[in-house]
Structure formats: structure tokens, C-alpha cells
Amino acid sequence: MTTASDQSLKNKSQHGFVPLAIARIKGAQRANQIAIYLIYAAIISFMVFGTIASIKAFHDNQLLYQLFYNLPYALIALSIPIIIYDALVIYRYRLNQPSMIALSIGVSTIVLIAGLLFADTAWLGLACWVGVAFLFKVSFKRFFNFLEAEAEADIVEDS
């Protein structure tokens, strides 16, 4: 037997997702967009400072070299906690297969740690994290496209 509050909750939910869950997923999508902006900033800083550092007049400038070499790594590393939060939200609301989430996070972590320990480099591991951010962007986009399509189907059925 359903109560009146259960019935009103069902009316307010969108295909099994309560408004709080949708708000949390939208927040994670915004956080993922911040992570992607950090990745774009890393790419742009690599290109800009690399170009400036390659000019003959700036060959000996250590500040430019450090900005060229370390700033992109730092920007991508700042996006990792955001990506992990997105992974937890995606896992919690089953927006993607759990094995896919575990594989992407696990491989990225292993490659990053192995690169730092054995190869003394982080570029391949951080490149893996870049891919994970874009994978999650697609997951969020598919989810909200699904909600829009279902809402349009409900409107057509009601007419």
C-alpha cells in the first residue's frame, strides 16, 4: 500500500531518480567540467610556455622552463580529486558500468604510480587521467540526453 507521500515522491521523480539525486549528478557534471577546463588550461600552458621557451632569447630562462615543464602536470594533477568524486557519483547512481569505472580509475592509478616509481615520469599516467575525465563527460551527457528523451516521450503520451 502506497502512502500519499510515496505517491507524491513518485510524481516528482524522473524515471526513478529523485530531484536530490539529479541535483547531485548535475553538480558532479559541473565539477567534471571544471576538471576538463583544468585539462584545457594544461594543454594551453604547455603550448604557450613551450613556444616561448623555444625562442632563442629565452633558452636560459629557468622560470619559463619550469612553467613549461611542471605547470601542465600540476593542472592535470589538480583535476584528479575532481575526477575521483565524479567516479563515485557515477558509481553511486549507476550511470556507467561499475567494471568500466573500476578499470578506468584502476589503470590510470597503476600507470601513474608505476611511471613515478619505475620510469621517473608521470606523463603517461596523467594522460590516462585526461581520458577518464572525458569518459565521464560522455557518461553525464548520455544520462541527461536520456532524461530529455524520456521527458519528451512522456509529453507525447500525455497529449
Disulfide bonds with the S-S distance in Angstrom:
none
